[in-house]
Structures are given as C-alpha cells and as structure tokens.
Amino acid sequence: MYLYIFSSPITDAREEHHYVTIQGEEGTRYIVEMDNPIEGEAAVPGYEVIDANGTIAGSNFIVMNNIPVTEEGREAFEARFMNRARKVDGESGFSGIRVLRPLNSDTYVILTAWVSKESFEAWQKSQAYSQAHAKRDTSEGIAAQAPSIFARPSFVTMYTAE
C-alpha cells in the first residue's frame, strides 16, 4: 500500500481513491491511500506503508512524527519499528497507525489517527505510552546508536481531519 499527501484538491483521476482531508498549520492537505505507487509525482510527498493497523478514515485527529533517517540507518530504523511494542494499537480513541517509508525524501513518517485530540493526549499521559517509549533514551534505544542514524532532528505535525 502507498500513501500520498497532496497540498491541492484531489483531481478527478484520484477521486476513485478514498482520501482524508486534514487541516494544520501549513494549511489543508489531502491524504490518499492507494494500492500502487503513482508514477511521475516526485513533487508530491509519497510513502510506502511498511506497517499498518486500523484505519485513518473517520478519524478526527492525525499526528505525524516526521523522522529524517540517513541512508545507512534505514535498515535499523525499519527493524525497530517493525518490532515495535504495539502498545498504541489498543488505546482508547486510537483509530489507526501507518509506518511510512519515504519514496522521495529521507523523512519517515509515523502517522497515528485518533478519535479526538483528547484521545491522543490521554495516550501521551498513559502508562502504555511510557512503556512503549521506555528504551528511547537508553543504551538500547535507537537514538543511542552510533553513528547516529538520524539525518536531522525529528518533528511532529498535528492535524484535524474531516
């Protein structure tokens, strides 16, 4: 599966695919999930979905953790996420997750979809969140790997969804 984030309205050719409209600080975006990659769309942020659970459709709040990874670090990064604790999957208000491998950049995206912003904030305060992120800053954590697998600092973007 592939996921694209368009900054302009969906064209007639793409209306056959389900999409989610999201609103954030940088304006309106359109998330489209497809079975096959789009050819010749290098200007559109595109991703291969390497892990997924649940759904994005029908969610009211989307969180994207944007993580720039070096070419050398891709394998280690992907292995870590493929073996993730999956604590978020059972949380109240959780709708879905997509672990996204970039097609045309170095920035992976961990997209989580929620029933509400309050559901996401409750997850961040939960014991399950603490357990899922317990190794983050330890010698076992991915951030401790040398040389660093991260190209730049990560950043989070949040959106309301329609």
Secondary structure, DSSP 8 states (H G I E B T S, - for coil): -EEEEESS---GGGTTS-EEEEEETTEEEEEEEESS--TT-TTS-EEEEEEEEE-STT-SEEEEEEEEB-TTTHHHHHHHHHT----GGGSTTEEEEEEEEESSSSEEEEEEEES-HHHHHHHHTSHHHHHHTTTTTSTTSGGG-SS--BSS--EEEEEEE-
